[in-house]
C-alpha cells in the first residue's frame, strides 16, 4: 500500500519545519519511527503524503551538558541514552526507563522524542523524564519555546504539539557540578554540602500480550541525612496524561524516611492517582494493589542511591 | 518520488534508487539479492530481520531504505570470509553449527548478527548481558540455552584465538558406530551463512504477487461480491472468486469441509475465510486491489465456544451440525470404580487457544510449466497431501502437480493444512505466470489453525494409599470453523486424558465442536498438552488430599511393561516412565537442600519471593495409530562418485529428520555421514513419507531409510557375490568401503561394477509400521509410546503475582537417542513451548474476532524467560523402532505446563486451573488471605 508518497531527510531543524509546513500534506515528522511506521502500516494512522525524517539533524542528535543542564536531543536513540555516562550520572531513572523500552534493536532506532510525542500515559521514557522535571524544547514556524513536560500532554495519545512543531530536545537540571559523583558506579550525584540526589525507575509487566507496563514508576529525590528534602514521583498510567503524584510529593518533602512516612505518602498517592482497567492487561484493582509495592521498591532504591 | 541512496553493504558500495515506502529488508533481499536476511513479522517484534547499521543491530523490516543513505550495513552474508574459494566461518557461525544451535534456521541470521554486535561491544558478556542483548531476537525452535552456550563459546574463541569447543553430550547407551552419537545436521552450514533458501527467497521470471480477500467477519452469508474495482486497477492481472474454481470447492486433511473460496450465497464461518484472490504485478498493487473488493454480508449469530456450540439452540454451522465428533473411551465400570474409591475429587480446567508462531510465515509459489504441469514451491509438513488437495481444486490428476518442498522456518503442526497452495496454483493456472502468495504475520495469525481451546472436567477416585481406581473425564474441544485434524487431535486428548497411569476404570467423553473461531488443528502435543495439564493438576490435588508425596503417587500408578492402557492396549515393551520419574526425583534432590522437595522456600532477604518445585508426567503416542495405515517410503541411490542420496517426502521443519535419515543410511553402509545426501519433500523425486505429525518420522521414515539401506546393501552383496563368485555373507561393509574376498572396493567401484552388470545401485523401501486398531476395539491403538517426567522450579512474587521459572528437569524416554545433539535441541524447544503455553501464550478471540492478530499481542517465550534446562535421556528401546528409537518431538513439551502450575501451587497455594497463568489472579488471591 502507498502509505506515503515521499520521504525527505532534512539536516537542520529549520529545514524540517519548512518541510513540515510547506511540503504536500499531510506531512508527518518521524524520529525512530518504531511506533508510527507500524501505526501507518497497520491502519491505525491514516496515510500521509510526506514523511519528514528527523534523524539526520545534528542538533537533535546531540547529548551534552549545557550550563547546568543536560541536553538530550529528541532524535538520540534510546540505547545511546541508556549507556551515556552523563545520563548515567545525572538521570539514572531515565537510563533505566530507556533501557526497558521495546527490545535492543528497537532501542537502537527509537528516540526519546518519539516516546514523549506519542503522549502515552505509561510510556517508560516519559515517566522517567517526568520525575526529572524535564523541559522540552519545542520549535515551530514561530520559533522555539521551552515547555515543562507536564504541559506537553493533553490526553491519552494527544500531545500539545501544534502542527508543524517538533520537539528538538529535552533539558534536565543537574546537581553534580562542583561536587563529585558519590559512588564508583555513578549511582548518585551530590553537590558537596551533604545533600545528595538520586533517581530510579521501575515497572511491572505481565508476560502475555502487548509489552506495555501494567504500571511504571519513577522517583527523583534529594536526601539530607535521614530526611527526604524534595521528591518527585511519576506514575504511569496514573491518569489520562502522564501523572505526577504531587500530593504524595508534598507530604514527603522534609519528612524523615520511615515506614510511617511511607504509609501516609502511599495513602496520598492512592487518593490522587486514577488507575483504570486496561482490557487484557490489568484491572484497576490490580494496579492499586501493585502501586504500593512498586512505590516502596523504587523509593528504597532511590533512597539508597542517594545515601 | 523516489530516493537515491548510496550505502555500503558487506564492504561493497551500492547506489540504489528506492521507493519512499521501501524497507531496508526489501532493498537487501530484492535489489541486492541478499536473502540471508529473513522477514518474520514486519512489526518490530521477532528480530529475524536484524542487520547491523553502522554497527548497531537494527530491524531491517521496519527501517526505511531511504534512511540507509550513507550508512554501512553488515548482513549475515558478510560474516564468513572467503579463503581460497572456500567459505571460512566466523567463530559465531562455527559455534552455532558445532553446538547444535541451528534447528529450522530461520532466526539464525538475526541471532548471529545480534550477538556479533554484542561481542564487538562486549567481548566477554555475562549471561545476563547476553540475555539483555538477545531479548527480542526470538527463536521458536527455542534452543535458547544452546544458543547462549554457542555465543559464550564464540566469545571465548574470539578472545583467545582458540577454536570453538563443541559441548559434550553423552552418547546413547545403545550407541552404534554413528547412531547414538552427536552429529552436526547436514543443513547447518548453509543456515549460518545465509545461503539457505526458504520459499520467499525464490524468484521466478515474470512472477506475479498474490493477495487474498478475507471475510473479516466470523459468521455470515455472503450476499454479494463486487470485484469490478479490483479488476480495473492497473497492474492487476487476475481476480478469482469461487466461480472460477475448476475442481472441487472444498479442501481438508480428513474432512473436506473447508471452502477453497466462499461463494455468493454461501456461508462464511470464520474471519479468515477466503472470498477472492488477486494476482498483480507487485505486492502493493495486489493488496490495493484486495482493499477495493466489496463483499456484502448477511451477518449471523456467532458461535463463540465449544460449550455454546453443543447447545441445542446454537446456530448450525455445517450441514452435519456443530458436533464434529463425540469421542468415547470406555474401560471397566465407573460405578464400581467410584464405589471402591476412598476419595473422589472433581475439578474443571480450561486451556487457551494458542498459535504455532513459527517464525517463517506461510509462502507458496506456483509455477505453470510448458508441458501443462504445475510446480508448487512450499514449506509443507505433508507434501503429498498438498498435491492431492491442489489437484482436486484444479480438477486435475495428481500427477500434473509437483510439490517441491522448501526449507521450513518451523512448523510445529501448523503447516499441515493447505494455506496458500491451492490459491497460488489457481492464480498461476489462470494467468499462465508464476505466482507467489506470501502471508504477512497478521494473515498467518488470523488464518491458520490453532491449538484447540478446551474445557476439561476430571473426576478421579483413589484408594487411601494413593492407588487411582477410577478416572472420568469430559472434554469440550473448540475445533473452530473447519475440521482440519480436529477429530484426531481431540481423540488423542481424550485417550490420554487419564494420564500415563494404569487405571482400572476409565470413562472419557469428548465433544469436538465446530465454532466460528479460527480452525484448530495439529500443534505439537496434539491434544495431549491440554489433557495433561488437567490430569496432572488433579494428581497433585490428590496427593495433597491424601497427604502423599506427588512423586510417589505418580510412581505407584505409572504405566509399566504389562500395564493395560485406557484404550485396552497391553504395553509389551519400552515403558520408561518409572525411570523418568526416578531420575527427575533424584535430580531434584541433588539440587535442593533439605528433605522436602515441594515445600515453599522463601528467598532469604527477599521473603516475598517464594520458590518451589512442581512435578508432572506424561506420555504420547508415536505414529498415527487408531487403525490408520502408517507408511513411509524411502529411496536410496548410490552414485558413480561413491556418494549416496536418500530420498523421502517426509518433511524437515527444523526438527532434524534429515540427520536421522542420513545417520540411518550411513550406519548401514558404514560410511561417514557426509557421504550421504538427503533429499526430502519433492513429490516427483521422493517417495511418499506420509505426514510429518504425531512424532512419527524418526520411527517410520527412520525405518524406511534404514531398510532402504539394508535392501541396497543386500543388492550390492548379491551383485558382488555373483561377480566375484563368493557367498554373499562373506561380503563386508566396513570403513567406508566394501570388502570382497580380501579386496577393498570403494563405493564408486561398486556403483560402476553394478552398472556394468546391468544393475541399478538403487533401492526403494516402503516401510509399514506395525498395524494398529481403531479406538473402541481394544488391542494396540498405537505401535509405540514415549514417556516423560518433568520438574519445574518456580519463583513466585507474592506481592505482584509474577512467576519466573528457574529450572526445568526433563527426563524423556525416547527409546534410543539417534542424535543426542539434535535431541538436546528438541528437548530445550519442547520445554520452552510448554513454558510459553503455561505463562506467555494466549490467542484471544472475542465473538469470533481475533484480538491477538499481531505478534505484538501474542507473546512467545524469549531468551529472558529461559530457565536452566536439565535434559535427562532415558532409553527403553522399542522393538520395531529404528535402533529402538521412538518419537520425541511432542513428549518433551507435554509435562512442562502442569509441572509449572503445580510448582506455583506448591510455592503459594494458588491452584491454576485456567491457562495461561494469570499473575493478577495469583496476586489478588494472595492478597485476600
Contacts between the chains, C-beta under 8 A, distances in Angstrom:
chain1	res1	chain2	res2	distance
A	1	B	284	6.0
A	1	B	287	5.6
A	1	B	288	6.2
A	1	B	291	7.5
A	2	B	21	6.5
A	2	B	284	6.7
A	2	B	288	7.8
A	3	B	21	6.0
A	4	B	20	5.8
A	4	B	21	6.2
A	5	B	1	6.5
A	5	B	20	6.2
A	6	B	1	4.2
A	6	B	20	5.3
A	7	B	1	7.9
A	7	B	3	5.9
A	7	B	20	4.1
A	7	B	21	7.7
A	7	B	64	6.0
A	7	B	66	4.4
A	9	B	66	6.8
A	9	B	67	7.1
A	9	B	69	7.2
A	33	B	62	7.2
A	33	B	64	7.0
A	34	B	44	5.5
A	34	B	62	6.6
A	37	B	62	5.6
A	37	B	64	7.4
A	38	B	43	5.6
A	38	B	44	6.5
A	38	B	62	6.7
A	41	B	42	7.1
A	41	B	43	7.8
A	42	B	43	7.4
A	42	B	442	7.6
A	42	B	854	7.2
A	51	B	20	7.2
A	51	B	64	7.7
A	53	B	64	7.2
A	53	B	66	7.2
A	53	B	67	6.0
A	55	B	67	6.6
A	77	B	56	7.8
A	79	B	56	7.2
A	102	B	44	7.1
A	102	B	136	7.0
A	103	B	44	8.0
A	103	B	47	6.9
A	103	B	135	5.1
A	103	B	136	2.5
A	103	B	137	7.7
A	104	B	57	6.2
A	104	B	114	7.2
A	104	B	132	7.1
A	104	B	133	5.4
A	104	B	134	7.7
A	104	B	135	6.3
A	104	B	136	6.5
A	105	B	44	7.5
A	105	B	47	6.1
A	105	B	50	5.7
A	105	B	57	4.8
A	105	B	58	5.9
A	105	B	59	4.8
A	105	B	114	7.1
A	105	B	136	6.3
A	105	B	137	7.6
A	106	B	44	5.6
A	106	B	59	6.9
A	106	B	136	7.0
A	108	B	53	7.8
A	108	B	56	4.2
A	108	B	57	6.1
A	108	B	58	5.6
A	109	B	58	6.1
A	109	B	59	7.4
A	109	B	63	6.8
A	204	B	800	5.6
A	204	B	802	7.2
A	206	B	919	5.8
A	206	B	920	7.4
A	207	B	839	5.1
A	207	B	840	4.5
A	207	B	859	6.4
A	207	B	865	7.1
A	207	B	916	7.9
A	207	B	919	7.7
A	208	B	839	7.7
A	208	B	840	5.6
A	208	B	841	7.2
A	208	B	842	5.0
A	208	B	859	5.6
A	208	B	916	5.9
A	209	B	842	7.2
A	209	B	852	7.5
A	209	B	857	5.5
A	209	B	858	7.9
A	209	B	859	6.3
A	210	B	856	5.8
A	210	B	857	5.6
A	211	B	856	7.2
A	211	B	859	7.4
A	280	B	844	6.6
A	280	B	851	7.2
A	282	B	920	6.2
A	283	B	920	6.7
A	285	B	924	7.1
A	286	B	920	4.5
A	286	B	923	6.6
A	286	B	924	6.6
A	289	B	923	6.2
A	289	B	924	6.7
A	289	B	927	6.0
A	290	B	799	7.8
A	290	B	800	5.9
A	290	B	923	7.4
A	293	B	799	4.4
A	293	B	800	6.1
